[in-house]
Amino acid sequence: MTHPIDPTHPMWFYDVGSPFTYLLLEQHDKWPGMPFVFTPVVLADLYRHWGQLPASAVPEKRVFIYRHALFRAEQLGIPFKMPPAHPFDTTKVMRLATALKADVACALEIFRFIWHDGRDPTTDEGFAALCERVGAPDGAALVELEETKEQLRRNTADAAALGVFGVPTFWLNKQLFWGEDALPMVLYCARTPNWLDSKEVKRISTLPSGLKKDS
């Protein structure tokens, strides 16, 4: 039996394939003091839902993203080491996070395995090491349970229904905040939620497109 996400709760949507999600999680001590529900999703499925190409599909953009992630890590003083190959299929790891109902501590260990230690979680050996690290000796079996697969699919579908289009994404006061660099905005809106109701924010939130649709 799967469980729907509860949009009345603050949530944090994540996928381990995103280096910026790792960097944001390492700044957890700066987050608003709210009980964010950690919600694993599959970023590739969100891209498919919205008809987006992943950033890695553009060669020069892919290179820039890796350089930018390293630069941000160095600026923030966060240890950072890319895994052996990227992008990689995150589905199995996201199933593990789903099955374990990963909290902050568990999610940190998963992310650090990939982005701090630079390990590959997609090989049998790497996945076994990851399971051992998070105290899940039965991890290989957990990720094959139909309930686990269905819950992750539901998380992703429910996230898309809320408008989630990428990771990391905060859901706070029924609003989306996307990206590692959105943390200052999240903090401000947590303190001053009525900013989103200001006249100018409302105006720009409903601007029409100036592009003509294809006939």
DODREN-56375 format. One record per atom (N, C-alpha, C): residue number from 0; atom name; x, z, y. Coordinates in steps of 0.05 Angstrom, whole numbers, plus 5000, padded with zeros to 4 digits. Example, Ala and Ser with C-alpha at 12.3 -4.5 7.8 and 13.67 -1.06 7.14 Angstrom:
<torkols>
0, N, 5264, 5156, 4886;
0, CA, 5246, 5156, 4910;
0, C, 5264, 5156, 4934;
1, N, 5257, 5142, 4955;
1, CA, 5273, 5143, 4979;
1, C, 5258, 5157, 5001;
</torkols>
This chain:
<torkols>
0, N, 5017, 5000, 4976;
0, CA, 5000, 5000, 5000;
0, C, 5018, 5000, 5025;
1, N, 5012, 4982, 5043;
1, CA, 5028, 4980, 5068;
1, C, 5014, 4995, 5090;
2, N, 5029, 5001, 5111;
2, CA, 5018, 5016, 5134;
2, C, 5022, 5000, 5159;
3, N, 5001, 4997, 5175;
3, CA, 5005, 4982, 5201;
3, C, 5021, 4999, 5220;
4, N, 5034, 4986, 5239;
4, CA, 5047, 5001, 5260;
4, C, 5026, 5011, 5279;
5, N, 5032, 5033, 5292;
5, CA, 5014, 5046, 5310;
5, C, 5022, 5041, 5339;
6, N, 5009, 5024, 5353;
6, CA, 5018, 5017, 5380;
6, C, 5014, 5039, 5401;
7, N, 5001, 5061, 5392;
7, CA, 4999, 5084, 5411;
7, C, 5025, 5100, 5412;
8, N, 5043, 5095, 5393;
8, CA, 5068, 5109, 5392;
8, C, 5091, 5092, 5404;
9, N, 5110, 5105, 5417;
9, CA, 5134, 5090, 5426;
9, C, 5149, 5081, 5401;
10, N, 5159, 5056, 5402;
10, CA, 5173, 5045, 5379;
10, C, 5198, 5031, 5387;
11, N, 5216, 5027, 5367;
11, CA, 5241, 5012, 5371;
11, C, 5243, 4992, 5348;
12, N, 5242, 4967, 5355;
12, CA, 5244, 4946, 5335;
12, C, 5273, 4936, 5332;
13, N, 5281, 4933, 5308;
13, CA, 5310, 4926, 5304;
13, C, 5314, 4908, 5279;
14, N, 5336, 4894, 5279;
14, CA, 5346, 4878, 5257;
14, C, 5377, 4881, 5258;
15, N, 5389, 4886, 5235;
15, CA, 5418, 4892, 5234;
15, C, 5435, 4868, 5240;
16, N, 5424, 4845, 5242;
16, CA, 5440, 4821, 5248;
16, C, 5447, 4819, 5277;
17, N, 5437, 4836, 5294;
17, CA, 5442, 4834, 5323;
17, C, 5463, 4854, 5332;
18, N, 5486, 4844, 5343;
18, CA, 5507, 4862, 5352;
18, C, 5498, 4879, 5376;
19, N, 5480, 4868, 5392;
19, CA, 5471, 4883, 5416;
19, C, 5452, 4905, 5408;
20, N, 5439, 4902, 5385;
20, CA, 5422, 4924, 5375;
20, C, 5440, 4947, 5366;
21, N, 5462, 4941, 5354;
21, CA, 5482, 4961, 5346;
21, C, 5492, 4976, 5371;
22, N, 5498, 4961, 5392;
22, CA, 5509, 4973, 5416;
22, C, 5488, 4991, 5430;
23, N, 5463, 4983, 5429;
23, CA, 5442, 5000, 5441;
23, C, 5438, 5025, 5424;
24, N, 5439, 5022, 5398;
24, CA, 5435, 5046, 5381;
24, C, 5457, 5066, 5385;
25, N, 5482, 5056, 5389;
25, CA, 5504, 5075, 5394;
25, C, 5501, 5090, 5421;
26, N, 5482, 5081, 5437;
26, CA, 5476, 5095, 5463;
26, C, 5451, 5111, 5460;
27, N, 5444, 5119, 5436;
27, CA, 5419, 5133, 5431;
27, C, 5417, 5159, 5448;
28, N, 5439, 5171, 5454;
28, CA, 5438, 5196, 5469;
28, C, 5429, 5191, 5498;
29, N, 5428, 5166, 5507;
29, CA, 5420, 5160, 5534;
29, C, 5390, 5151, 5535;
30, N, 5378, 5148, 5511;
30, CA, 5350, 5138, 5511;
30, C, 5331, 5159, 5523;
31, N, 5308, 5150, 5531;
31, CA, 5288, 5170, 5539;
31, C, 5282, 5189, 5517;
32, N, 5277, 5214, 5524;
32, CA, 5272, 5235, 5504;
32, C, 5244, 5233, 5492;
33, N, 5240, 5211, 5478;
33, CA, 5213, 5207, 5465;
33, C, 5217, 5201, 5436;
34, N, 5198, 5207, 5419;
34, CA, 5201, 5202, 5390;
34, C, 5196, 5173, 5383;
35, N, 5215, 5156, 5388;
35, CA, 5212, 5128, 5382;
35, C, 5211, 5124, 5351;
36, N, 5191, 5109, 5342;
36, CA, 5189, 5103, 5314;
36, C, 5207, 5079, 5308;
37, N, 5227, 5083, 5291;
37, CA, 5245, 5062, 5284;
37, C, 5230, 5042, 5265;
38, N, 5229, 5017, 5274;
38, CA, 5212, 4997, 5260;
38, C, 5229, 4973, 5253;
39, N, 5237, 4970, 5228;
39, CA, 5253, 4947, 5220;
39, C, 5236, 4922, 5218;
40, N, 5247, 4900, 5227;
40, CA, 5234, 4874, 5226;
40, C, 5255, 4853, 5218;
41, N, 5246, 4829, 5212;
41, CA, 5264, 4807, 5205;
41, C, 5265, 4788, 5229;
42, N, 5287, 4787, 5243;
42, CA, 5289, 4771, 5267;
42, C, 5285, 4742, 5262;
43, N, 5295, 4732, 5240;
43, CA, 5291, 4703, 5233;
43, C, 5261, 4696, 5231;
44, N, 5245, 4715, 5221;
44, CA, 5216, 4710, 5219;
44, C, 5203, 4711, 5246;
45, N, 5213, 4727, 5264;
45, CA, 5202, 4727, 5291;
45, C, 5209, 4701, 5305;
46, N, 5233, 4691, 5301;
46, CA, 5240, 4665, 5312;
46, C, 5221, 4643, 5302;
47, N, 5216, 4644, 5276;
47, CA, 5198, 4624, 5265;
47, C, 5170, 4626, 5276;
48, N, 5161, 4651, 5280;
48, CA, 5134, 4656, 5290;
48, C, 5131, 4643, 5318;
49, N, 5151, 4647, 5335;
49, CA, 5149, 4637, 5363;
49, C, 5160, 4609, 5366;
50, N, 5170, 4597, 5344;
50, CA, 5181, 4570, 5346;
50, C, 5207, 4569, 5361;
51, N, 5223, 4590, 5359;
51, CA, 5248, 4592, 5373;
51, C, 5271, 4584, 5355;
52, N, 5292, 4573, 5366;
52, CA, 5317, 4570, 5352;
52, C, 5334, 4595, 5355;
53, N, 5348, 4604, 5335;
53, CA, 5366, 4627, 5338;
53, C, 5389, 4619, 5357;
54, N, 5400, 4638, 5371;
54, CA, 5422, 4632, 5389;
54, C, 5445, 4619, 5375;
55, N, 5449, 4626, 5350;
55, CA, 5472, 4615, 5335;
55, C, 5469, 4586, 5330;
56, N, 5446, 4574, 5335;
56, CA, 5442, 4546, 5330;
56, C, 5456, 4529, 5351;
57, N, 5463, 4541, 5373;
57, CA, 5478, 4527, 5395;
57, C, 5507, 4536, 5394;
58, N, 5525, 4519, 5385;
58, CA, 5553, 4528, 5380;
58, C, 5566, 4543, 5403;
59, N, 5564, 4533, 5427;
59, CA, 5577, 4547, 5450;
59, C, 5563, 4573, 5457;
60, N, 5537, 4574, 5453;
60, CA, 5523, 4599, 5458;
60, C, 5531, 4620, 5438;
61, N, 5534, 4611, 5413;
61, CA, 5543, 4630, 5391;
61, C, 5569, 4642, 5398;
62, N, 5588, 4626, 5407;
62, CA, 5615, 4637, 5414;
62, C, 5612, 4656, 5438;
63, N, 5596, 4649, 5458;
63, CA, 5594, 4666, 5481;
63, C, 5582, 4693, 5473;
64, N, 5562, 4693, 5456;
64, CA, 5549, 4718, 5447;
64, C, 5569, 4736, 5434;
65, N, 5586, 4726, 5417;
65, CA, 5606, 4742, 5403;
65, C, 5625, 4754, 5423;
66, N, 5634, 4738, 5442;
66, CA, 5652, 4747, 5463;
66, C, 5639, 4768, 5480;
67, N, 5614, 4763, 5487;
67, CA, 5599, 4782, 5504;
67, C, 5595, 4808, 5490;
68, N, 5588, 4807, 5465;
68, CA, 5584, 4832, 5449;
68, C, 5610, 4848, 5448;
69, N, 5632, 4835, 5444;
69, CA, 5658, 4849, 5443;
69, C, 5665, 4861, 5470;
70, N, 5659, 4845, 5491;
70, CA, 5665, 4855, 5519;
70, C, 5648, 4879, 5525;
71, N, 5622, 4878, 5518;
71, CA, 5604, 4901, 5523;
71, C, 5614, 4925, 5508;
72, N, 5621, 4921, 5483;
72, CA, 5631, 4944, 5467;
72, C, 5655, 4956, 5479;
73, N, 5674, 4940, 5489;
73, CA, 5698, 4951, 5501;
73, C, 5691, 4965, 5527;
74, N, 5673, 4954, 5543;
74, CA, 5665, 4967, 5568;
74, C, 5651, 4994, 5563;
75, N, 5636, 4995, 5541;
75, CA, 5621, 5019, 5534;
75, C, 5638, 5039, 5518;
76, N, 5661, 5031, 5509;
76, CA, 5678, 5048, 5492;
76, C, 5667, 5052, 5464;
77, N, 5653, 5031, 5454;
77, CA, 5641, 5033, 5427;
77, C, 5658, 5017, 5408;
78, N, 5667, 5029, 5386;
78, CA, 5683, 5013, 5366;
78, C, 5666, 4989, 5356;
79, N, 5679, 4966, 5353;
79, CA, 5665, 4942, 5347;
79, C, 5682, 4924, 5330;
80, N, 5672, 4916, 5307;
80, CA, 5686, 4896, 5290;
80, C, 5665, 4878, 5277;
81, N, 5667, 4852, 5282;
81, CA, 5648, 4833, 5271;
81, C, 5650, 4833, 5241;
82, N, 5627, 4829, 5227;
82, CA, 5629, 4825, 5198;
82, C, 5643, 4799, 5191;
83, N, 5649, 4794, 5166;
83, CA, 5665, 4770, 5159;
83, C, 5651, 4744, 5166;
84, N, 5625, 4743, 5166;
84, CA, 5610, 4719, 5173;
84, C, 5585, 4726, 5188;
85, N, 5578, 4709, 5207;
85, CA, 5554, 4714, 5223;
85, C, 5544, 4687, 5234;
86, N, 5517, 4682, 5234;
86, CA, 5496, 4700, 5224;
86, C, 5496, 4703, 5193;
87, N, 5482, 4723, 5184;
87, CA, 5479, 4727, 5155;
87, C, 5450, 4734, 5149;
88, N, 5442, 4732, 5124;
88, CA, 5415, 4738, 5116;
88, C, 5411, 4768, 5116;
89, N, 5395, 4779, 5134;
89, CA, 5391, 4808, 5137;
89, C, 5368, 4819, 5120;
90, N, 5354, 4802, 5107;
90, CA, 5329, 4810, 5094;
90, C, 5333, 4834, 5075;
91, N, 5354, 4833, 5058;
91, CA, 5358, 4854, 5039;
91, C, 5364, 4881, 5052;
92, N, 5380, 4880, 5073;
92, CA, 5387, 4904, 5087;
92, C, 5362, 4915, 5102;
93, N, 5346, 4898, 5113;
93, CA, 5322, 4907, 5127;
93, C, 5302, 4918, 5107;
94, N, 5302, 4908, 5083;
94, CA, 5284, 4920, 5062;
94, C, 5294, 4948, 5056;
95, N, 5321, 4951, 5054;
95, CA, 5332, 4978, 5049;
95, C, 5324, 4997, 5071;
96, N, 5327, 4989, 5096;
96, CA, 5319, 5006, 5118;
96, C, 5289, 5013, 5117;
97, N, 5273, 4994, 5109;
97, CA, 5244, 4998, 5106;
97, C, 5238, 5018, 5084;
98, N, 5251, 5014, 5061;
98, CA, 5246, 5031, 5038;
98, C, 5254, 5060, 5044;
99, N, 5276, 5063, 5059;
99, CA, 5286, 5090, 5065;
99, C, 5272, 5103, 5089;
100, N, 5255, 5087, 5102;
100, CA, 5243, 5097, 5127;
100, C, 5265, 5108, 5146;
101, N, 5284, 5091, 5150;
101, CA, 5309, 5098, 5164;
101, C, 5303, 5111, 5191;
102, N, 5315, 5135, 5195;
102, CA, 5314, 5149, 5221;
102, C, 5339, 5141, 5236;
103, N, 5344, 5155, 5258;
103, CA, 5367, 5149, 5275;
103, C, 5393, 5151, 5259;
104, N, 5397, 5173, 5244;
104, CA, 5422, 5177, 5230;
104, C, 5426, 5156, 5208;
105, N, 5405, 5149, 5194;
105, CA, 5407, 5129, 5172;
105, C, 5412, 5102, 5184;
106, N, 5398, 5095, 5205;
106, CA, 5401, 5069, 5218;
106, C, 5430, 5066, 5229;
107, N, 5440, 5087, 5240;
107, CA, 5467, 5087, 5251;
107, C, 5487, 5081, 5229;
108, N, 5484, 5093, 5206;
108, CA, 5502, 5088, 5184;
108, C, 5501, 5059, 5174;
109, N, 5477, 5048, 5174;
109, CA, 5474, 5020, 5166;
109, C, 5488, 5002, 5186;
110, N, 5482, 5006, 5211;
110, CA, 5494, 4989, 5232;
110, C, 5525, 4993, 5233;
111, N, 5534, 5017, 5230;
111, CA, 5563, 5021, 5231;
111, C, 5578, 5009, 5208;
112, N, 5565, 5008, 5185;
112, CA, 5576, 4995, 5162;
112, C, 5583, 4965, 5168;
113, N, 5565, 4953, 5183;
113, CA, 5567, 4924, 5190;
113, C, 5584, 4920, 5215;
114, N, 5578, 4935, 5236;
114, CA, 5589, 4928, 5263;
114, C, 5612, 4946, 5271;
115, N, 5616, 4969, 5258;
115, CA, 5639, 4986, 5264;
115, C, 5661, 4981, 5244;
116, N, 5653, 4980, 5218;
116, CA, 5672, 4975, 5197;
116, C, 5677, 4945, 5191;
117, N, 5659, 4928, 5200;
117, CA, 5661, 4900, 5196;
117, C, 5657, 4892, 5167;
118, N, 5639, 4906, 5153;
118, CA, 5634, 4900, 5124;
118, C, 5612, 4880, 5121;
119, N, 5612, 4867, 5098;
119, CA, 5592, 4847, 5091;
119, C, 5571, 4859, 5072;
120, N, 5547, 4863, 5082;
120, CA, 5526, 4875, 5065;
120, C, 5512, 4856, 5047;
121, N, 5519, 4830, 5047;
121, CA, 5504, 4810, 5032;
121, C, 5515, 4806, 5004;
122, N, 5540, 4815, 4999;
122, CA, 5551, 4813, 4972;
122, C, 5541, 4836, 4955;
123, N, 5542, 4832, 4929;
123, CA, 5534, 4854, 4911;
123, C, 5551, 4879, 4915;
124, N, 5577, 4875, 4918;
124, CA, 5595, 4897, 4923;
124, C, 5590, 4911, 4950;
125, N, 5586, 4894, 4970;
125, CA, 5581, 4905, 4997;
125, C, 5555, 4920, 4998;
126, N, 5534, 4909, 4986;
126, CA, 5508, 4922, 4987;
126, C, 5509, 4949, 4971;
127, N, 5523, 4949, 4949;
127, CA, 5526, 4974, 4933;
127, C, 5540, 4995, 4950;
128, N, 5561, 4987, 4964;
128, CA, 5575, 5005, 4981;
128, C, 5557, 5016, 5004;
129, N, 5541, 4998, 5015;
129, CA, 5522, 5007, 5036;
129, C, 5502, 5027, 5025;
130, N, 5492, 5022, 5001;
130, CA, 5472, 5040, 4989;
130, C, 5485, 5067, 4984;
131, N, 5510, 5067, 4975;
131, CA, 5524, 5092, 4970;
131, C, 5528, 5107, 4997;
132, N, 5534, 5093, 5018;
132, CA, 5539, 5105, 5044;
132, C, 5514, 5119, 5055;
133, N, 5490, 5107, 5050;
133, CA, 5466, 5120, 5061;
133, C, 5452, 5137, 5040;
134, N, 5465, 5143, 5018;
134, CA, 5454, 5161, 4998;
134, C, 5431, 5149, 4983;
135, N, 5432, 5123, 4977;
135, CA, 5410, 5110, 4963;
135, C, 5421, 5096, 4938;
136, N, 5428, 5111, 4917;
136, CA, 5439, 5099, 4893;
136, C, 5419, 5079, 4879;
137, N, 5394, 5082, 4885;
137, CA, 5373, 5064, 4874;
137, C, 5365, 5042, 4894;
138, N, 5382, 5038, 4914;
138, CA, 5376, 5018, 4935;
138, C, 5370, 4991, 4924;
139, N, 5386, 4982, 4904;
139, CA, 5382, 4955, 4893;
139, C, 5354, 4952, 4882;
140, N, 5343, 4973, 4870;
140, CA, 5316, 4972, 4859;
140, C, 5295, 4974, 4881;
141, N, 5301, 4991, 4900;
141, CA, 5281, 4995, 4922;
141, C, 5275, 4970, 4937;
142, N, 5296, 4953, 4941;
142, CA, 5292, 4929, 4958;
142, C, 5276, 4908, 4942;
143, N, 5273, 4911, 4916;
143, CA, 5259, 4891, 4900;
143, C, 5230, 4900, 4895;
144, N, 5222, 4924, 4904;
144, CA, 5195, 4932, 4901;
144, C, 5176, 4915, 4919;
145, N, 5154, 4907, 4908;
145, CA, 5136, 4890, 4924;
145, C, 5125, 4906, 4948;
146, N, 5122, 4932, 4945;
146, CA, 5112, 4948, 4968;
146, C, 5132, 4947, 4991;
147, N, 5158, 4948, 4984;
147, CA, 5178, 4947, 5005;
147, C, 5178, 4920, 5019;
148, N, 5176, 4898, 5004;
148, CA, 5176, 4872, 5015;
148, C, 5151, 4868, 5033;
149, N, 5128, 4877, 5023;
149, CA, 5103, 4874, 5039;
149, C, 5104, 4890, 5064;
150, N, 5116, 4914, 5063;
150, CA, 5117, 4931, 5087;
150, C, 5134, 4918, 5109;
151, N, 5157, 4907, 5101;
151, CA, 5174, 4893, 5120;
151, C, 5160, 4869, 5132;
152, N, 5146, 4854, 5115;
152, CA, 5131, 4831, 5125;
152, C, 5110, 4840, 5145;
153, N, 5096, 4862, 5138;
153, CA, 5075, 4872, 5156;
153, C, 5087, 4882, 5182;
154, N, 5110, 4896, 5181;
154, CA, 5123, 4905, 5205;
154, C, 5128, 4882, 5224;
155, N, 5139, 4860, 5212;
155, CA, 5146, 4837, 5228;
155, C, 5122, 4823, 5240;
156, N, 5101, 4820, 5223;
156, CA, 5076, 4808, 5233;
156, C, 5063, 4825, 5255;
157, N, 5063, 4851, 5251;
157, CA, 5050, 4869, 5271;
157, C, 5067, 4868, 5296;
158, N, 5093, 4867, 5294;
158, CA, 5110, 4866, 5318;
158, C, 5104, 4840, 5333;
159, N, 5102, 4818, 5319;
159, CA, 5096, 4792, 5332;
159, C, 5069, 4793, 5346;
160, N, 5050, 4807, 5334;
160, CA, 5024, 4810, 5346;
160, C, 5025, 4825, 5372;
161, N, 5044, 4843, 5375;
161, CA, 5048, 4857, 5400;
161, C, 5063, 4841, 5421;
162, N, 5075, 4818, 5412;
162, CA, 5090, 4801, 5430;
162, C, 5120, 4804, 5426;
163, N, 5129, 4819, 5407;
163, CA, 5158, 4822, 5402;
163, C, 5169, 4795, 5394;
164, N, 5190, 4787, 5408;
164, CA, 5202, 4761, 5404;
164, C, 5232, 4762, 5397;
165, N, 5244, 4786, 5399;
165, CA, 5272, 4789, 5394;
165, C, 5279, 4819, 5390;
166, N, 5304, 4824, 5384;
166, CA, 5313, 4851, 5381;
166, C, 5339, 4854, 5397;
167, N, 5345, 4879, 5406;
167, CA, 5329, 4903, 5403;
167, C, 5305, 4903, 5423;
168, N, 5283, 4915, 5415;
168, CA, 5260, 4917, 5433;
168, C, 5248, 4945, 5432;
169, N, 5246, 4956, 5455;
169, CA, 5231, 4981, 5458;
169, C, 5201, 4974, 5463;
170, N, 5183, 4990, 5452;
170, CA, 5155, 4989, 5458;
170, C, 5148, 5016, 5470;
171, N, 5142, 5016, 5496;
171, CA, 5137, 5041, 5510;
171, C, 5114, 5037, 5529;
172, N, 5094, 5055, 5528;
172, CA, 5071, 5053, 5545;
172, C, 5058, 5025, 5543;
173, N, 5058, 5015, 5518;
173, CA, 5046, 4989, 5512;
173, C, 5059, 4966, 5527;
174, N, 5085, 4969, 5532;
174, CA, 5100, 4948, 5545;
174, C, 5125, 4943, 5528;
175, N, 5135, 4918, 5529;
175, CA, 5159, 4910, 5515;
175, C, 5184, 4911, 5534;
176, N, 5206, 4920, 5523;
176, CA, 5231, 4920, 5537;
176, C, 5252, 4909, 5518;
177, N, 5262, 4886, 5524;
177, CA, 5280, 4872, 5505;
177, C, 5309, 4872, 5514;
178, N, 5327, 4877, 5496;
178, CA, 5355, 4874, 5501;
178, C, 5370, 4900, 5506;
179, N, 5395, 4900, 5499;
179, CA, 5412, 4923, 5504;
179, C, 5414, 4929, 5533;
180, N, 5415, 4908, 5550;
180, CA, 5418, 4913, 5579;
180, C, 5392, 4921, 5592;
181, N, 5370, 4924, 5577;
181, CA, 5344, 4933, 5588;
181, C, 5342, 4963, 5588;
182, N, 5363, 4977, 5578;
182, CA, 5361, 5006, 5576;
182, C, 5356, 5019, 5603;
183, N, 5370, 5011, 5625;
183, CA, 5363, 5023, 5651;
183, C, 5334, 5020, 5659;
184, N, 5323, 4997, 5652;
184, CA, 5295, 4991, 5659;
184, C, 5276, 5010, 5642;
185, N, 5283, 5013, 5617;
185, CA, 5268, 5031, 5600;
185, C, 5268, 5060, 5611;
186, N, 5292, 5069, 5619;
186, CA, 5294, 5096, 5630;
186, C, 5278, 5099, 5656;
187, N, 5280, 5078, 5672;
187, CA, 5265, 5079, 5698;
187, C, 5235, 5080, 5693;
188, N, 5225, 5062, 5675;
188, CA, 5197, 5061, 5670;
188, C, 5186, 5085, 5654;
189, N, 5204, 5098, 5640;
189, CA, 5196, 5123, 5626;
189, C, 5190, 5145, 5647;
190, N, 5206, 5144, 5669;
190, CA, 5203, 5164, 5690;
190, C, 5181, 5155, 5710;
191, N, 5179, 5129, 5714;
191, CA, 5161, 5118, 5735;
191, C, 5144, 5096, 5723;
192, N, 5126, 5103, 5705;
192, CA, 5110, 5082, 5691;
192, C, 5092, 5066, 5709;
193, N, 5085, 5077, 5733;
193, CA, 5068, 5062, 5751;
193, C, 5082, 5038, 5764;
194, N, 5109, 5036, 5761;
194, CA, 5123, 5013, 5772;
194, C, 5112, 4987, 5760;
195, N, 5105, 4988, 5735;
195, CA, 5094, 4964, 5722;
195, C, 5067, 4956, 5732;
196, N, 5054, 4974, 5747;
196, CA, 5028, 4968, 5759;
196, C, 5031, 4961, 5788;
197, N, 5055, 4958, 5798;
197, CA, 5059, 4951, 5826;
197, C, 5050, 4922, 5831;
198, N, 5044, 4917, 5855;
198, CA, 5033, 4891, 5863;
198, C, 5051, 4868, 5855;
199, N, 5077, 4870, 5861;
199, CA, 5096, 4848, 5855;
199, C, 5100, 4844, 5825;
200, N, 5102, 4866, 5810;
200, CA, 5105, 4864, 5781;
200, C, 5081, 4850, 5769;
201, N, 5057, 4857, 5779;
201, CA, 5033, 4844, 5769;
201, C, 5033, 4814, 5776;
202, N, 5042, 4808, 5800;
202, CA, 5042, 4780, 5809;
202, C, 5060, 4763, 5792;
203, N, 5085, 4772, 5788;
203, CA, 5104, 4756, 5772;
203, C, 5097, 4755, 5743;
204, N, 5081, 4775, 5734;
204, CA, 5074, 4775, 5705;
204, C, 5052, 4755, 5699;
205, N, 5040, 4744, 5719;
205, CA, 5018, 4724, 5715;
205, C, 5024, 4698, 5728;
206, N, 5049, 4692, 5735;
206, CA, 5056, 4667, 5748;
206, C, 5049, 4643, 5729;
207, N, 5037, 4622, 5740;
207, CA, 5033, 4598, 5724;
207, C, 5059, 4583, 5720;
208, N, 5059, 4567, 5699;
208, CA, 5082, 4550, 5695;
208, C, 5081, 4525, 5713;
209, N, 5104, 4517, 5723;
209, CA, 5105, 4493, 5740;
209, C, 5110, 4468, 5725;
210, N, 5112, 4470, 5698;
210, CA, 5118, 4447, 5681;
210, C, 5092, 4436, 5670;
211, N, 5091, 4410, 5669;
211, CA, 5067, 4397, 5657;
211, C, 5070, 4397, 5627;
212, N, 5048, 4402, 5613;
212, CA, 5048, 4401, 5584;
212, C, 5048, 4372, 5575;
213, N, 5061, 4368, 5552;
213, CA, 5061, 4341, 5541;
213, C, 5033, 4333, 5534;
214, N, 5026, 4308, 5540;
214, CA, 4999, 4299, 5534;
214, C, 4997, 4292, 5504;
</torkols>
